[in-house]
Amino acid sequence: MKSHRVTAQDKYVHGEDPYFDGLLRGDGTIKHQASNPIFRGSANSGKIYRSTSDIGETRHKTFDLDVTEKPLATTFEDSVSDINLEPFGPSSPGTFSKIAKRSSFSFPSAHLENSSFDIGGDLSNSIKEPIPRNLKALEQYGTLDLMLPAFVKSYSTKRTKPNLSKIPLPQSAASFYNGFSPQMEIVESCESINRLNSYLKARKDEVSAGVPGRLLHVVIGQDVCDVGSLASTFMYAFYLNLVQENELFCTVPVINMKRADLNTRAELKWLLGSCQIDLSSLIFVDEIDLSYYDLFGSLKLVLINGHKLPTRQEALKDAVVEIFNCTKGESVYPWVETVTVGEDCSCCTVVAENFALTSPQILAGQGFSRILLAGILLDTGNLTNTQCTSKDKYMATLLINGAGRFGCNGLYQILRYLMYDVSDLKVVDILRKDFKKWKTAGKQDNVASRLVLVSHIGMSSIGISIQQLLAHEDASILEIKYFQQLEKVRLLMIVSGYYDSEKNFKREILVSAESVELMRNLLTFLNSNASQLPLKVLHQSGLKEEMKAFEIDRFTSRKTIERLLEEFGGTSKTGGISLLRD
């Protein structure tokens, strides 16, 4: 048995870069102006020009580039005020009065939609074309297109989807200075995201072609696909693509959920959209046949954020070559040599740390950093729960640019709100959002000399009351029965957990059985376990005999309900059956 080894990340070593050389010398001046692409200007002049928006009273002032001053003076934030390119510095009373007026700027209803403007363009000829820097040094790390000047940005405006005006966002310095419009959103261009999208598209095209002459190197997470799992899956795949030296590997992220299920996850759709991720370039688990590649020995798996493959992919366990971010000693695959221990922090924290150590400039993009920051905030309860580590807090601070005008608290509130917002979903989508299903395998019936029919039990968790669910659509009861038939479950239990108007937590259940007899058997079982699940009948109009609603008199976890369902399946009159997770 081979011993596990924990991978150690190589430290980031920059190439010959006059910008960094100037910092290391400590003189604060870049002497090789011709090789510096940060500012557009003549290669021979060694001078740059600033417009009136940069320096206030002075017209066009010529000055030598100083790295301790210029980056701060030319940083543009993603806000309405960027259109005028005027800083918030107290240059004069006149300038200050302009800023005060712009803070209450309102968007026209139609003119700004899908409009764009480019700060890196012709700003009164004050900024000209960039000058290439040392290409060999950049090609060594494969980050040529990521080292574009951080100050040259373009912005576009679009209508926010969904409307964020109904979300109670906390006040933040970013929203105070930049303003906030719930109808319109200003999107900042991100070279890191552009490269990520190019990578995702290229890999999907290669998979569509059958990955000829290469091994399929798949990065996959757990089947409970939340923000952290989704983000770490394709971000770690992108990282491996940047640093790996094996050209035989075609590294591809596979999102462990069906593409159709993405429509039920408003928080995922909003996050990917706000970060400008190309959804068409992502590969979901129902769009690729991993068993086909495993059959011919060309599949290599990287397991993210867990020690064991989900049950549905357990047959592919021999293809696992790496486990990333698992707890020490958890791995059940002893042949895997590359094991990265996560130290109990968020998986997105570990991924961000890898980028910071090997290619830190890639984290400068707002969209790129927002993806990782969102995963960290949700995994750690906005950095407040007991599982949050000092490394989580450090990396969240490093990625704070990703929060944008919302601030960290605002970004967290938006994601949390969208996780439980079902106003735009149909009843079937609400039930599918958090759904589990068990398959009960039949056992030999000696009397009839046949196998007992396979039975299924399903449990769907929702964040609204049973009354709200039944009133969500005119035909909600029919939609529930349709979902039960669609998932082929004989018994469907809908578990509701929500806070009432007095901020008291309530737990309710709605049970839909295939037949009246099965419902009677379940009620008998629940009465015998009243000490664990005390029930109070909820009278809802329109329910038939095979559908009942109950309120749970005390706080009961979903795990308890899940365990009772398993016990009911094991003692049901359908025969002696053992439950296997589907």
Wavefront OBJ file of the C-alpha trace (Angstrom):
o trace
v 0.000 0.000 0.000
v 1.419 3.295 -1.019
v 1.513 6.065 1.465
v -0.386 9.251 0.934
v 1.528 12.384 0.195
v 0.159 15.849 0.625
v 0.912 18.095 -2.327
v 2.873 21.230 -1.613
v 2.355 24.215 -3.849
v 5.336 25.876 -5.537
v 5.954 29.450 -4.464
v 5.273 32.158 -6.999
v 8.474 33.479 -8.585
v 8.030 36.381 -10.967
v 10.006 36.736 -14.161
v 12.085 39.678 -15.273
v 9.574 42.423 -14.748
v 10.703 46.055 -14.447
v 7.553 46.897 -12.522
v 8.378 44.426 -9.770
v 12.095 45.167 -10.037
v 11.327 48.787 -9.203
v 9.424 47.737 -6.120
v 12.220 45.467 -4.964
v 14.858 48.172 -5.419
v 12.856 50.405 -3.138
v 13.553 53.550 -5.147
v 9.918 53.707 -6.235
v 10.823 54.480 -9.860
v 10.650 52.264 -12.934
v 13.686 53.073 -15.047
v 13.014 50.907 -18.103
v 10.023 52.790 -19.374
v 10.058 51.215 -22.808
v 9.163 47.783 -21.480
v 6.352 48.901 -19.194
v 2.850 48.345 -20.693
v 0.890 49.695 -17.786
v 0.424 53.084 -19.405
v -0.210 53.848 -23.013
v 2.401 56.208 -24.438
v 5.429 56.495 -26.614
v 8.162 53.924 -26.108
v 10.840 56.568 -26.364
v 9.340 59.324 -24.302
v 9.313 57.653 -20.907
v 6.551 60.128 -20.017
v 2.806 59.805 -19.605
v 0.034 62.342 -19.582
v -2.890 62.757 -17.270
v -6.171 64.352 -18.267
v -8.114 66.901 -16.252
v -10.233 64.104 -14.776
v -7.095 62.708 -13.146
v -5.480 65.851 -11.734
v -8.338 68.301 -11.268
v -7.114 71.867 -11.910
v -4.094 71.168 -14.148
v -4.673 70.660 -17.881
v -2.118 68.113 -19.174
v 0.751 67.623 -16.806
v 3.848 65.646 -17.772
v 5.542 63.684 -15.035
v 7.819 60.702 -14.407
v 6.087 57.451 -13.508
v 6.229 56.656 -9.809
v 4.842 53.271 -8.718
v 3.980 54.496 -5.244
v 1.583 57.096 -6.625
v 0.215 56.105 -10.004
v -1.663 52.852 -9.306
v -3.703 54.569 -6.605
v -4.351 57.680 -8.648
v -5.643 55.810 -11.719
v -7.699 53.072 -10.161
v -11.253 53.175 -11.508
v -14.073 51.523 -9.600
v -17.105 49.856 -11.199
v -19.607 52.635 -10.712
v -21.581 55.319 -12.444
v -18.953 57.869 -11.494
v -16.477 56.044 -13.725
v -18.267 57.420 -16.769
v -16.816 60.854 -15.981
v -13.464 59.438 -14.834
v -13.220 61.881 -11.925
v -11.553 60.746 -8.679
v -13.055 61.236 -5.257
v -9.980 63.079 -3.992
v -10.612 66.540 -2.505
v -8.982 68.510 -5.331
v -11.211 71.586 -5.157
v -14.625 72.752 -3.935
v -15.896 72.632 -7.492
v -14.867 69.033 -7.902
v -16.441 68.109 -4.581
v -19.764 69.606 -5.612
v -19.719 67.516 -8.777
v -19.184 64.355 -6.769
v -22.105 65.165 -4.491
v -24.388 65.540 -7.488
v -23.217 62.324 -9.089
v -23.941 60.278 -5.959
v -27.665 60.656 -6.603
v -27.419 59.850 -10.315
v -30.394 57.917 -11.699
v -30.328 55.685 -14.763
v -32.531 56.406 -17.770
v -34.912 53.521 -18.340
v -33.814 52.563 -21.846
v -30.674 54.335 -22.946
v -28.194 52.501 -20.701
v -29.380 48.975 -21.352
v -26.623 46.914 -22.972
v -24.519 50.041 -23.408
v -20.793 50.000 -22.810
v -17.825 52.274 -22.488
v -14.116 51.602 -22.470
v -11.716 53.305 -20.115
v -8.842 51.792 -22.036
v -9.832 53.620 -25.228
v -9.040 57.115 -26.446
v -9.409 59.396 -23.436
v -8.564 62.702 -25.136
v -5.337 61.074 -26.367
v -4.095 60.938 -22.793
v -3.607 57.156 -22.929
v -2.244 55.406 -25.995
v -1.599 51.832 -27.114
v 0.144 49.499 -24.612
v 3.720 48.428 -25.087
v 4.500 44.691 -24.841
v 6.671 43.697 -21.913
v 9.163 40.822 -21.711
v 7.248 38.120 -23.605
v 9.590 35.272 -22.690
v 9.156 35.855 -18.977
v 5.376 35.881 -19.338
v 5.227 32.844 -21.608
v 7.171 30.929 -18.966
v 4.125 31.091 -16.684
v 1.505 31.041 -19.433
v 0.000 34.295 -18.161
v 0.693 36.637 -21.062
v -2.891 37.766 -21.543
v -3.481 38.002 -17.795
v -0.754 40.627 -17.291
v -2.647 43.383 -19.052
v -2.691 46.682 -17.157
v -5.101 46.591 -14.243
v -6.176 50.192 -14.891
v -7.346 49.659 -18.480
v -10.920 48.488 -17.995
v -14.141 48.525 -19.946
v -17.628 48.637 -18.500
v -21.081 47.726 -19.741
v -24.526 48.229 -18.274
v -27.386 45.764 -18.203
v -30.610 45.213 -16.337
v -30.255 43.146 -13.196
v -31.839 39.692 -13.210
v -33.394 39.080 -10.791
v -34.429 42.470 -9.438
v -32.384 43.048 -6.288
v -34.533 45.913 -4.993
v -36.528 43.573 -2.726
v -33.404 42.257 -0.990
v -32.641 44.151 2.262
v -28.959 44.877 1.666
v -26.843 46.237 4.525
v -25.145 49.582 4.094
v -21.569 49.496 2.877
v -18.886 51.995 1.948
v -18.875 50.670 -1.615
v -22.577 51.366 -2.172
v -22.242 54.788 -0.465
v -19.509 55.994 -2.807
v -20.557 54.166 -5.965
v -24.323 54.416 -5.643
v -26.741 51.574 -6.160
v -29.466 51.031 -8.736
v -31.617 47.909 -8.259
v -32.724 48.061 -11.909
v -29.348 48.528 -13.597
v -25.971 46.934 -13.082
v -22.566 48.044 -14.311
v -20.372 45.111 -15.296
v -16.611 45.457 -15.299
v -14.560 43.623 -17.895
v -12.254 40.961 -16.468
v -9.315 39.544 -18.375
v -9.136 36.617 -15.945
v -12.745 35.684 -16.732
v -12.107 36.065 -20.467
v -9.308 33.562 -20.239
v -11.388 31.237 -18.067
v -14.215 31.309 -20.624
v -11.762 30.593 -23.433
v -10.440 27.604 -21.500
v -13.929 26.236 -20.794
v -15.001 26.592 -24.430
v -11.836 24.955 -25.751
v -12.229 21.984 -23.408
v -15.901 21.514 -24.242
v -15.063 21.535 -27.953
v -12.377 18.924 -27.317
v -14.812 16.726 -25.372
v -17.344 17.066 -28.190
v -14.655 15.767 -30.544
v -14.035 12.747 -28.301
v -10.717 13.900 -26.751
v -8.619 12.294 -29.519
v -5.176 11.065 -28.475
v -5.421 12.333 -24.885
v -6.587 11.194 -21.460
v -9.764 12.725 -20.068
v -8.698 14.349 -16.783
v -12.019 15.152 -15.056
v -12.398 17.377 -11.995
v -15.686 16.544 -10.252
v -17.268 17.376 -6.891
v -20.030 15.986 -4.726
v -23.573 15.524 -6.036
v -24.885 18.173 -3.626
v -23.825 21.038 -5.866
v -23.823 24.289 -3.907
v -21.975 27.521 -4.686
v -18.720 26.347 -3.104
v -18.746 22.995 -4.892
v -19.588 24.540 -8.269
v -16.975 27.279 -7.987
v -14.153 25.052 -6.746
v -14.814 22.464 -9.467
v -14.146 24.608 -12.517
v -11.703 26.927 -10.746
v -9.448 24.062 -9.658
v -9.666 22.546 -13.138
v -8.526 25.887 -14.560
v -5.675 25.987 -12.047
v -4.527 22.481 -12.989
v -4.624 23.439 -16.642
v -2.285 26.361 -15.918
v 0.308 24.474 -13.879
v 0.272 20.886 -15.127
v 3.053 19.768 -17.460
v 1.474 16.554 -18.756
v 0.215 17.372 -22.252
v -1.597 14.029 -22.445
v -4.151 15.274 -19.917
v -7.237 17.080 -21.162
v -8.355 18.652 -17.877
v -12.117 19.205 -17.871
v -14.441 20.337 -15.043
v -17.717 18.395 -14.832
v -20.488 19.957 -12.751
v -22.123 17.133 -10.761
v -25.709 18.156 -11.432
v -28.076 18.132 -14.396
v -28.112 21.235 -16.545
v -31.904 21.488 -16.191
v -31.519 21.675 -12.392
v -29.608 24.927 -12.778
v -32.932 26.671 -13.414
v -33.969 25.847 -9.848
v -30.826 27.397 -8.343
v -31.312 31.155 -8.572
v -28.177 31.868 -6.531
v -25.996 29.877 -8.940
v -27.484 31.510 -12.031
v -27.091 35.009 -10.575
v -23.507 34.419 -9.471
v -22.406 32.938 -12.798
v -24.178 35.721 -14.685
v -22.731 38.526 -12.554
v -19.241 37.051 -13.047
v -19.801 36.756 -16.830
v -19.240 32.983 -16.944
v -20.312 31.460 -20.259
v -22.932 28.893 -19.202
v -22.905 27.206 -22.607
v -19.239 26.249 -22.111
v -19.842 24.412 -18.824
v -20.196 20.626 -18.912
v -22.815 19.055 -16.635
v -22.836 15.435 -15.544
v -25.791 14.532 -17.775
v -23.929 15.804 -20.851
v -20.969 13.423 -20.755
v -20.720 9.640 -20.415
v -17.816 9.130 -18.021
v -18.292 5.341 -18.005
v -17.480 5.261 -21.732
v -14.019 6.773 -21.158
v -13.508 4.562 -18.105
v -14.297 1.478 -20.193
v -11.359 2.220 -22.494
v -9.022 3.234 -19.662
v -8.742 6.877 -20.692
v -10.481 8.401 -17.638
v -8.610 10.054 -14.761
v -10.655 11.580 -11.937
v -9.866 14.383 -9.494
v -12.288 14.300 -6.561
v -13.095 17.708 -5.058
v -14.107 18.416 -1.458
v -14.660 14.863 -0.253
v -13.005 11.539 0.440
v -15.367 9.333 -1.572
v -17.169 9.520 -4.891
v -20.959 9.977 -4.798
v -22.936 6.748 -5.017
v -23.867 7.320 -8.641
v -20.194 7.520 -9.652
v -18.902 4.852 -7.238
v -18.270 2.466 -10.154
v -15.594 4.900 -11.420
v -13.520 4.786 -8.218
v -10.590 2.969 -9.880
v -10.074 6.023 -12.097
v -9.452 8.387 -9.135
v -5.888 9.769 -9.282
v -6.191 12.794 -6.976
v -8.260 13.885 -3.972
v -8.383 17.611 -3.273
v -9.443 19.225 0.010
v -10.373 16.254 2.153
v -9.993 15.810 5.893
v -6.776 14.145 6.990
v -7.108 10.358 7.146
v -10.510 10.302 5.432
v -9.555 8.877 2.038
v -10.942 5.410 1.312
v -8.904 4.971 -1.867
v -5.436 3.870 -0.678
v -3.940 3.810 -4.180
v -4.354 7.576 -4.600
v -0.988 9.261 -4.018
v -1.922 12.904 -4.570
v -4.030 13.969 -1.595
v -4.452 17.606 -0.572
v -5.653 18.115 2.995
v -7.944 21.128 3.383
v -7.280 21.918 7.075
v -11.051 22.226 7.684
v -11.315 25.445 5.667
v -13.496 26.159 2.643
v -12.527 24.410 -0.576
v -12.608 27.780 -2.352
v -10.071 29.043 0.185
v -7.619 26.314 -0.783
v -8.148 26.970 -4.495
v -7.628 30.718 -4.013
v -4.465 30.005 -2.041
v -3.099 27.974 -4.955
v -3.668 30.865 -7.344
v -2.121 33.312 -4.861
v 1.043 31.203 -4.601
v 1.542 30.522 -8.309
v -0.261 33.229 -10.306
v -1.512 35.985 -7.968
v -2.260 38.510 -10.725
v -5.181 36.360 -11.880
v -7.060 37.177 -8.667
v -7.138 40.905 -9.509
v -10.204 40.527 -11.731
v -13.457 41.317 -9.957
v -15.484 38.535 -11.574
v -12.779 35.962 -10.976
v -12.381 36.858 -7.304
v -16.164 37.082 -6.775
v -16.665 33.406 -7.642
v -14.181 32.243 -5.019
v -15.275 34.831 -2.451
v -18.930 33.743 -2.769
v -17.974 30.132 -2.053
v -15.982 31.127 1.030
v -18.752 33.347 2.439
v -21.463 30.700 2.069
v -19.262 27.863 3.349
v -18.373 29.836 6.479
v -21.678 31.612 7.178
v -20.222 34.996 6.226
v -17.055 34.189 8.196
v -19.016 33.805 11.454
v -19.603 30.108 12.087
v -17.385 27.959 14.269
v -15.877 26.122 11.265
v -14.441 29.365 9.859
v -10.639 29.393 10.040
v -8.120 32.230 10.007
v -7.141 31.173 6.479
v -10.758 31.616 5.340
v -10.755 35.163 6.710
v -7.380 35.953 5.162
v -8.381 34.758 1.690
v -11.750 36.541 1.920
v -9.851 39.768 2.616
v -7.571 39.108 -0.347
v -10.616 38.573 -2.600
v -12.658 41.494 -1.247
v -12.597 43.230 -4.642
v -15.008 40.536 -5.798
v -17.716 41.888 -3.479
v -17.865 45.077 -5.539
v -20.425 47.687 -4.582
v -22.360 45.212 -2.429
v -19.595 44.660 0.102
v -19.041 41.216 1.639
v -22.174 41.441 3.773
v -24.288 42.516 0.811
v -22.942 39.764 -1.455
v -23.676 37.190 1.233
v -27.214 38.525 1.751
v -27.955 38.379 -1.981
v -26.806 34.774 -2.270
v -28.683 33.692 0.849
v -31.864 35.411 -0.298
v -31.723 33.815 -3.749
v -31.122 30.376 -2.217
v -34.572 30.463 -0.599
v -36.425 32.644 -3.081
v -38.928 30.503 -5.009
v -41.230 33.265 -6.251
v -40.216 32.710 -9.877
v -40.230 28.891 -9.729
v -42.953 26.413 -10.535
v -44.069 23.865 -7.928
v -42.149 21.085 -9.685
v -38.947 23.167 -9.609
v -39.437 24.007 -5.926
v -39.707 20.298 -5.080
v -36.730 19.378 -7.247
v -34.466 22.036 -5.741
v -33.535 19.922 -2.701
v -34.722 16.392 -3.415
v -33.466 12.989 -2.232
v -34.653 9.568 -3.332
v -34.112 6.080 -1.960
v -34.510 2.874 -3.891
v -35.731 -0.168 -1.962
v -34.478 -3.394 -3.498
v -36.909 -6.316 -3.594
v -36.451 -9.574 -1.683
v -37.439 -13.124 -2.623
v -41.047 -13.986 -1.733
v -41.063 -17.745 -0.993
v -44.874 -18.022 -1.117
v -45.368 -16.532 -4.548
v -41.867 -17.495 -5.794
v -41.220 -14.023 -7.107
v -39.315 -10.894 -6.228
v -41.061 -8.094 -4.424
v -41.464 -5.041 -6.666
v -38.912 -2.255 -6.303
v -40.201 0.643 -4.232
v -39.047 4.243 -3.990
v -39.280 6.848 -1.251
v -38.506 10.519 -1.857
v -38.019 13.546 0.372
v -38.111 17.154 -0.799
v -37.071 20.047 1.454
v -38.552 23.506 0.951
v -38.143 26.881 2.671
v -41.794 27.977 2.634
v -44.863 26.828 4.548
v -47.121 24.058 3.260
v -49.919 26.608 2.900
v -47.718 28.796 0.676
v -46.731 25.783 -1.420
v -50.343 24.767 -2.023
v -51.254 28.371 -2.895
v -48.234 28.872 -5.174
v -50.180 27.786 -8.258
v -53.832 27.144 -9.030
v -53.075 23.462 -9.590
v -50.382 22.943 -6.937
v -51.857 19.628 -5.734
v -51.847 18.240 -9.257
v -48.289 19.489 -9.736
v -47.191 17.640 -6.590
v -48.738 14.400 -7.860
v -47.129 14.997 -11.258
v -43.712 15.422 -9.640
v -44.261 12.209 -7.654
v -45.040 10.295 -10.847
v -42.157 11.953 -12.687
v -39.649 10.826 -10.035
v -41.342 7.402 -9.769
v -41.654 7.473 -5.995
v -44.419 5.607 -4.177
v -44.125 7.840 -1.147
v -43.180 11.536 -1.302
v -42.581 13.520 1.882
v -42.276 17.289 1.574
v -40.441 18.762 4.577
v -41.013 22.478 5.183
v -38.814 24.666 7.358
v -39.428 28.413 7.666
v -39.724 31.345 10.093
v -43.148 32.804 10.820
v -43.980 36.498 11.258
v -42.841 36.356 14.889
v -39.438 34.909 13.871
v -40.289 31.485 15.283
v -38.993 28.473 13.356
v -41.708 26.148 12.073
v -41.444 22.615 10.716
v -44.269 21.085 8.660
v -44.606 18.027 6.427
v -46.853 17.103 3.534
v -47.081 13.400 2.702
v -48.265 12.126 -0.685
v -48.700 8.356 -0.982
v -49.314 6.243 -4.051
v -52.364 4.613 -2.448
v -54.652 4.986 0.542
v -53.321 1.706 1.970
v -49.736 2.964 1.890
v -50.842 6.152 3.644
v -52.488 4.144 6.423
v -49.332 2.092 6.902
v -47.253 5.266 7.173
v -49.626 6.883 9.688
v -49.511 3.735 11.829
v -45.724 3.829 11.754
v -45.575 7.542 12.614
v -47.982 7.080 15.548
v -45.700 4.393 16.950
v -42.801 6.861 16.773
v -44.676 9.887 18.147
v -41.981 10.476 20.753
v -39.464 11.215 17.972
v -41.868 12.945 15.590
v -44.877 14.489 17.412
v -47.392 15.487 14.751
v -50.378 17.826 14.710
v -52.818 17.666 11.807
v -52.872 20.670 9.461
v -56.265 21.084 7.805
v -55.744 22.127 4.189
v -58.619 22.218 1.714
v -58.441 20.157 -1.448
v -56.287 17.307 -0.093
v -57.354 13.776 -0.969
v -57.107 10.712 1.276
v -53.641 9.785 -0.020
v -52.254 13.250 0.837
v -51.945 14.547 4.425
v -50.360 17.641 6.031
v -48.926 17.861 9.553
v -47.184 20.338 11.822
v -44.311 19.036 13.960
v -44.835 20.192 17.550
v -41.148 20.560 18.381
v -37.914 21.302 16.597
v -36.936 18.243 14.553
v -34.023 18.002 12.150
v -34.374 16.699 8.615
v -31.912 13.945 9.515
v -34.407 12.579 12.035
v -37.188 12.565 9.452
v -34.869 10.968 6.922
v -33.931 8.196 9.359
v -37.594 7.470 10.136
v -38.334 7.189 6.421
v -35.554 4.652 6.078
v -36.940 2.675 8.987
v -40.406 2.763 7.468
v -39.067 1.447 4.201
v -37.328 -1.397 5.993
v -40.500 -2.511 7.818
v -43.088 -1.836 5.135
v -45.582 -4.534 4.095
v -43.989 -4.653 0.666
v -41.636 -7.200 2.208
v -38.260 -7.265 3.890
v -36.444 -4.562 1.948
v -33.149 -2.793 2.371
v -32.733 0.830 1.324
v -30.058 1.834 -1.141
v -29.479 5.518 -1.913
v -30.224 6.161 -5.590
l 1 2 3 4 5 6 7 8 9 10 11 12 13 14 15 16 17 18 19 20 21 22 23 24 25 26 27 28 29 30 31 32 33 34 35 36 37 38 39 40 41 42 43 44 45 46 47 48 49 50 51 52 53 54 55 56 57 58 59 60 61 62 63 64 65 66 67 68 69 70 71 72 73 74 75 76 77 78 79 80 81 82 83 84 85 86 87 88 89 90 91 92 93 94 95 96 97 98 99 100 101 102 103 104 105 106 107 108 109 110 111 112 113 114 115 116 117 118 119 120 121 122 123 124 125 126 127 128 129 130 131 132 133 134 135 136 137 138 139 140 141 142 143 144 145 146 147 148 149 150 151 152 153 154 155 156 157 158 159 160 161 162 163 164 165 166 167 168 169 170 171 172 173 174 175 176 177 178 179 180 181 182 183 184 185 186 187 188 189 190 191 192 193 194 195 196 197 198 199 200 201 202 203 204 205 206 207 208 209 210 211 212 213 214 215 216 217 218 219 220 221 222 223 224 225 226 227 228 229 230 231 232 233 234 235 236 237 238 239 240 241 242 243 244 245 246 247 248 249 250 251 252 253 254 255 256 257 258 259 260 261 262 263 264 265 266 267 268 269 270 271 272 273 274 275 276 277 278 279 280 281 282 283 284 285 286 287 288 289 290 291 292 293 294 295 296 297 298 299 300 301 302 303 304 305 306 307 308 309 310 311 312 313 314 315 316 317 318 319 320 321 322 323 324 325 326 327 328 329 330 331 332 333 334 335 336 337 338 339 340 341 342 343 344 345 346 347 348 349 350 351 352 353 354 355 356 357 358 359 360 361 362 363 364 365 366 367 368 369 370 371 372 373 374 375 376 377 378 379 380 381 382 383 384 385 386 387 388 389 390 391 392 393 394 395 396 397 398 399 400 401 402 403 404 405 406 407 408 409 410 411 412 413 414 415 416 417 418 419 420 421 422 423 424 425 426 427 428 429 430 431 432 433 434 435 436 437 438 439 440 441 442 443 444 445 446 447 448 449 450 451 452 453 454 455 456 457 458 459 460 461 462 463 464 465 466 467 468 469 470 471 472 473 474 475 476 477 478 479 480 481 482 483 484 485 486 487 488 489 490 491 492 493 494 495 496 497 498 499 500 501 502 503 504 505 506 507 508 509 510 511 512 513 514 515 516 517 518 519 520 521 522 523 524 525 526 527 528 529 530 531 532 533 534 535 536 537 538 539 540 541 542 543 544 545 546 547 548 549 550 551 552 553 554 555 556 557 558 559 560 561 562 563 564 565 566 567 568 569 570 571 572 573 574 575 576 577 578 579 580 581 582
